[in-house]
Amino acid sequence: MVFSSLLFMFRFLPVVLILYFLAPKKLRNFILFIASLIFYAWGEPVYVVLMIFSTIVDFTHGALVYKLKQENKMGKARFVVASSMVINLALLGFFKYADFIITNLNLIPGVEIPLLNLALPIGISFYTFQTMSYTIDVYRGDALPQKNIISFGAYVALFPQLIAGPIVAYNTVAEQLEGRKETMDDFATGAMRFMTGVGKKVLLANNIGLLWDMISARNVGEVPVLMAWLGITAYAFQIYFDFSGYSDMAIGLGKMFGFHFLENFNYPYISRSITEFWRRWHMSLGSWFRSYVYIPLGGNRKGLKLQMRNIAVVWLLTGIWHGASWNFLIWGIYFGVFLILEKFLWLDFLKKHKIFSHVYTIFLVWIGWAIFAFDNMTKGAQYIKAMFGLTGAGFVNAETLYLLLSYAVMLVVLILAATPYPKMLAAKLVDKIEGIKAKTAGSVISAVLQCVFVAAVFIISTAYLVDATYNPFLYFRF
């Protein structure tokens, strides 16, 4: 079940909201926990057992770490933290990487290990990182241990951000698990944020995704330069509006239930360096690696060589985290190299040349998406060759011009929507309306316009979903 589906919007969510707000406060975490397990079991009933196992493991480990710390047995406390990490990473490694490892071992002459063909548990990369953060936060003293396993289970399985984040470190929601307050203002802003995300996903990502699917399915040797760049531009916008739209839906749903999750995207395509891009893209993942890997390794405190090593380790892990395929590993190394080069060589230069730095960033990011998009390394390499005219297919053909003209308006909309300008314009409009002398009337007009916007997005998105045969979610595979 995905958020951008009729089943979720018209059946699951209304039922959960009714049950949640009818229940007394002390039962609301229980309602969320059960609803989240049902949400997860809808697609993968067997793997609910895995999630419950992870919940029990980390709940008990966190309690034990706290007890050992109180007794000043720090060595044993560290051992328990290590135990939690080993169990979590072993589960993630087994389900996500076992077949990848076996496939590569089978390349050795004489080795023939049968593949396990395990289905990847949805969201395992996200909730594994969350549960690990709990035990670590308790050990560091950044959070107290959760005494109620149902409340902890609600944190682990919380359906608004279960499948694709944002990754919610325990210390950022520890107090909210027991002490949150649901308000009408939060519910209203949450509903608006949710519908904004639905619009991004259904109206923008899905539509431009059709163009990418059309171009990427072609014989790469026949793709001219301009078509190759048009295709990867379509993919860049699809993955951004797909993932950021889902993050908007998650943040909006969280607010409706009284949670305040951290932002996950901040207009990454306006960046002027790779460094800035990764401060704006999938911010919760970057924050997790910074807090739980980069800084514990020493960060930038132990000299140049170790800092470069730490960046390299983080980006090697970032690539592997995204999937069990060589292209993701290469993608992580690719960005790690440029981040190191910027940090120590030319970041200051980029800050002085705004236009050049933006072109440079988009160019490198687009190449990165070409690496990321193809599990088949041979096809990915061929596609990058096509982007630089190395396949002999020429620069442009009639079909490319037809596709460019057909999607011209959509591309303009996508470019604008990927910047903060529409939001800034809307905010100025609201300020002007609310600034009229009759302030009450101005507030009413502003509220009506916002309701009209939400209603329009809701109606048009629903119409698309009724007829939809194409509604993928790219981050399901991570």
Solvent accessible surface area in square Angstrom, and as a share of the most:
residue,aa,sasa,rsa
1,M,31,0.14
2,V,22,0.13
3,F,1,0.00
4,S,1,0.00
5,S,23,0.15
6,L,62,0.31
7,L,52,0.26
8,F,0,0.00
9,M,17,0.07
10,F,98,0.41
11,R,167,0.61
12,F,21,0.09
13,L,13,0.06
14,P,49,0.31
15,V,83,0.48
16,V,8,0.05
17,L,27,0.13
18,I,103,0.52
19,L,94,0.47
20,Y,0,0.00
21,F,73,0.30
22,L,143,0.71
23,A,14,0.10
24,P,72,0.45
25,K,130,0.55
26,K,177,0.75
27,L,80,0.40
28,R,30,0.11
29,N,15,0.08
30,F,93,0.39
31,I,36,0.18
32,L,0,0.00
33,F,24,0.10
34,I,66,0.34
35,A,8,0.06
36,S,0,0.00
37,L,23,0.11
38,I,85,0.43
39,F,3,0.01
40,Y,10,0.04
41,A,30,0.23
42,W,144,0.50
43,G,45,0.43
44,E,27,0.12
45,P,89,0.56
46,V,114,0.65
47,Y,30,0.11
48,V,19,0.11
49,V,107,0.62
50,L,18,0.09
51,M,1,0.00
52,I,65,0.33
53,F,92,0.38
54,S,5,0.03
55,T,5,0.03
56,I,83,0.42
57,V,15,0.08
58,D,0,0.00
59,F,32,0.14
60,T,67,0.39
61,H,29,0.13
62,G,0,0.00
63,A,46,0.36
64,L,81,0.40
65,V,0,0.00
66,Y,75,0.28
67,K,111,0.47
68,L,17,0.08
69,K,53,0.22
70,Q,125,0.55
71,E,75,0.33
72,N,123,0.63
73,K,88,0.37
74,M,63,0.28
75,G,44,0.42
76,K,121,0.51
77,A,0,0.00
78,R,130,0.48
79,F,151,0.63
80,V,11,0.07
81,V,16,0.09
82,A,48,0.37
83,S,33,0.21
84,S,0,0.00
85,M,65,0.29
86,V,99,0.57
87,I,50,0.26
88,N,4,0.02
89,L,79,0.39
90,A,58,0.45
91,L,35,0.17
92,L,11,0.05
93,G,24,0.23
94,F,97,0.40
95,F,34,0.14
96,K,16,0.07
97,Y,28,0.11
98,A,15,0.12
99,D,39,0.20
100,F,53,0.22
101,I,93,0.47
102,I,19,0.10
103,T,67,0.39
104,N,37,0.19
105,L,74,0.37
106,N,50,0.26
107,L,137,0.68
108,I,89,0.45
109,P,127,0.80
110,G,85,0.82
111,V,44,0.25
112,E,162,0.73
113,I,69,0.35
114,P,110,0.69
115,L,82,0.41
116,L,80,0.40
117,N,120,0.61
118,L,64,0.32
119,A,63,0.49
120,L,47,0.23
121,P,0,0.00
122,I,36,0.18
123,G,2,0.02
124,I,2,0.01
125,S,0,0.00
126,F,1,0.01
127,Y,3,0.01
128,T,5,0.03
129,F,12,0.05
130,Q,2,0.01
131,T,0,0.00
132,M,2,0.01
133,S,0,0.00
134,Y,0,0.00
135,T,1,0.00
136,I,17,0.08
137,D,0,0.00
138,V,2,0.01
139,Y,49,0.19
140,R,96,0.35
141,G,53,0.51
142,D,77,0.40
143,A,13,0.10
144,L,130,0.65
145,P,21,0.13
146,Q,16,0.07
147,K,187,0.79
148,N,71,0.37
149,I,70,0.35
150,I,56,0.28
151,S,2,0.01
152,F,0,0.00
153,G,0,0.00
154,A,0,0.00
155,Y,4,0.01
156,V,0,0.00
157,A,0,0.00
158,L,5,0.02
159,F,0,0.00
160,P,0,0.00
161,Q,3,0.02
162,L,2,0.01
163,I,9,0.05
164,A,1,0.01
165,G,0,0.00
166,P,2,0.01
167,I,12,0.06
168,V,9,0.05
169,A,18,0.14
170,Y,3,0.01
171,N,59,0.30
172,T,51,0.29
173,V,3,0.02
174,A,24,0.18
175,E,153,0.68
176,Q,36,0.16
177,L,2,0.01
178,E,108,0.48
179,G,53,0.51
180,R,26,0.10
181,K,156,0.66
182,E,36,0.16
183,T,66,0.38
184,M,158,0.71
185,D,111,0.58
186,D,24,0.13
187,F,60,0.25
188,A,58,0.45
189,T,68,0.40
190,G,0,0.00
191,A,31,0.24
192,M,55,0.24
193,R,66,0.24
194,F,10,0.04
195,M,13,0.06
196,T,43,0.25
197,G,0,0.00
198,V,0,0.00
199,G,8,0.08
200,K,39,0.16
201,K,1,0.00
202,V,3,0.02
203,L,35,0.17
204,L,25,0.13
205,A,1,0.01
206,N,11,0.06
207,N,27,0.14
208,I,0,0.00
209,G,0,0.00
210,L,78,0.39
211,L,0,0.00
212,W,18,0.06
213,D,60,0.31
214,M,87,0.39
215,I,1,0.01
216,S,16,0.10
217,A,80,0.62
218,R,65,0.24
219,N,97,0.50
220,V,12,0.07
221,G,32,0.30
222,E,97,0.44
223,V,1,0.01
224,P,1,0.00
225,V,23,0.13
226,L,50,0.25
227,M,0,0.00
228,A,0,0.00
229,W,58,0.20
230,L,10,0.05
231,G,0,0.00
232,I,0,0.00
233,T,29,0.17
234,A,0,0.00
235,Y,7,0.03
236,A,0,0.00
237,F,12,0.05
238,Q,4,0.02
239,I,0,0.00
240,Y,5,0.02
241,F,0,0.00
242,D,1,0.00
243,F,0,0.00
244,S,2,0.01
245,G,0,0.00
246,Y,1,0.00
247,S,3,0.02
248,D,11,0.06
249,M,0,0.00
250,A,0,0.00
251,I,6,0.03
252,G,0,0.00
253,L,0,0.00
254,G,0,0.00
255,K,55,0.23
256,M,10,0.05
257,F,1,0.00
258,G,2,0.02
259,F,1,0.01
260,H,86,0.38
261,F,16,0.07
262,L,117,0.58
263,E,78,0.35
264,N,1,0.01
265,F,25,0.10
266,N,65,0.33
267,Y,50,0.19
268,P,0,0.00
269,Y,13,0.05
270,I,51,0.26
271,S,1,0.00
272,R,109,0.40
273,S,7,0.05
274,I,0,0.00
275,T,21,0.12
276,E,46,0.20
277,F,1,0.00
278,W,30,0.11
279,R,168,0.61
280,R,46,0.17
281,W,2,0.01
282,H,2,0.01
283,M,56,0.25
284,S,11,0.07
285,L,5,0.03
286,G,28,0.27
287,S,40,0.26
288,W,15,0.05
289,F,7,0.03
290,R,121,0.44
291,S,37,0.24
292,Y,19,0.07
293,V,23,0.13
294,Y,39,0.15
295,I,81,0.41
296,P,76,0.48
297,L,60,0.30
298,G,1,0.01
299,G,3,0.02
300,N,95,0.49
301,R,152,0.55
302,K,120,0.51
303,G,43,0.42
304,L,100,0.50
305,K,174,0.74
306,L,64,0.32
307,Q,15,0.07
308,M,72,0.32
309,R,104,0.38
310,N,0,0.00
311,I,16,0.08
312,A,49,0.38
313,V,49,0.28
314,V,15,0.09
315,W,26,0.09
316,L,73,0.36
317,L,67,0.33
318,T,5,0.03
319,G,0,0.00
320,I,62,0.32
321,W,7,0.02
322,H,1,0.00
323,G,7,0.06
324,A,35,0.27
325,S,20,0.13
326,W,117,0.41
327,N,1,0.00
328,F,7,0.03
329,L,33,0.16
330,I,67,0.34
331,W,2,0.01
332,G,0,0.00
333,I,81,0.41
334,Y,36,0.14
335,F,3,0.01
336,G,4,0.03
337,V,72,0.42
338,F,40,0.17
339,L,18,0.09
340,I,27,0.14
341,L,52,0.26
342,E,1,0.00
343,K,92,0.39
344,F,69,0.29
345,L,125,0.62
346,W,81,0.28
347,L,34,0.17
348,D,98,0.51
349,F,96,0.40
350,L,3,0.02
351,K,136,0.58
352,K,157,0.66
353,H,77,0.34
354,K,126,0.53
355,I,145,0.74
356,F,108,0.45
357,S,0,0.00
358,H,62,0.28
359,V,94,0.54
360,Y,33,0.12
361,T,1,0.00
362,I,38,0.19
363,F,82,0.34
364,L,16,0.08
365,V,0,0.00
366,W,17,0.06
367,I,18,0.09
368,G,0,0.00
369,W,2,0.01
370,A,0,0.00
371,I,24,0.12
372,F,1,0.00
373,A,19,0.15
374,F,17,0.07
375,D,80,0.41
376,N,89,0.46
377,M,76,0.34
378,T,100,0.58
379,K,63,0.27
380,G,6,0.05
381,A,52,0.40
382,Q,63,0.28
383,Y,0,0.00
384,I,41,0.21
385,K,89,0.38
386,A,1,0.01
387,M,2,0.01
388,F,93,0.39
389,G,35,0.33
390,L,125,0.62
391,T,36,0.21
392,G,72,0.70
393,A,32,0.25
394,G,42,0.41
395,F,126,0.53
396,V,61,0.35
397,N,56,0.28
398,A,84,0.65
399,E,62,0.28
400,T,0,0.00
401,L,90,0.45
402,Y,149,0.57
403,L,7,0.04
404,L,62,0.31
405,L,141,0.70
406,S,64,0.41
407,Y,38,0.14
408,A,40,0.31
409,V,116,0.66
410,M,43,0.19
411,L,20,0.10
412,V,87,0.50
413,V,67,0.38
414,L,0,0.00
415,I,96,0.49
416,L,94,0.47
417,A,33,0.26
418,A,3,0.03
419,T,22,0.13
420,P,27,0.17
421,Y,135,0.51
422,P,60,0.38
423,K,141,0.60
424,M,93,0.41
425,L,128,0.63
426,A,52,0.40
427,A,53,0.41
428,K,125,0.53
429,L,97,0.48
430,V,39,0.23
431,D,94,0.49
432,K,151,0.64
433,I,24,0.12
434,E,67,0.30
435,G,55,0.53
436,I,72,0.36
437,K,203,0.86
438,A,59,0.46
439,K,146,0.62
440,T,108,0.63
441,A,43,0.33
442,G,0,0.00
443,S,55,0.35
444,V,85,0.49
445,I,78,0.40
446,S,2,0.01
447,A,51,0.40
448,V,79,0.46
449,L,82,0.41
450,Q,65,0.29
451,C,87,0.52
452,V,87,0.50
453,F,102,0.43
454,V,30,0.17
455,A,46,0.35
456,A,42,0.33
457,V,16,0.09
458,F,72,0.30
459,I,113,0.57
460,I,83,0.42
461,S,0,0.00
462,T,25,0.14
463,A,57,0.44
464,Y,103,0.39
465,L,15,0.07
466,V,97,0.56
467,D,117,0.61
468,A,43,0.33
469,T,143,0.83
470,Y,51,0.19
471,N,45,0.23
472,P,44,0.28
473,F,16,0.06
474,L,33,0.17
475,Y,2,0.01
476,F,60,0.25
477,R,89,0.33
478,F,1,0.01
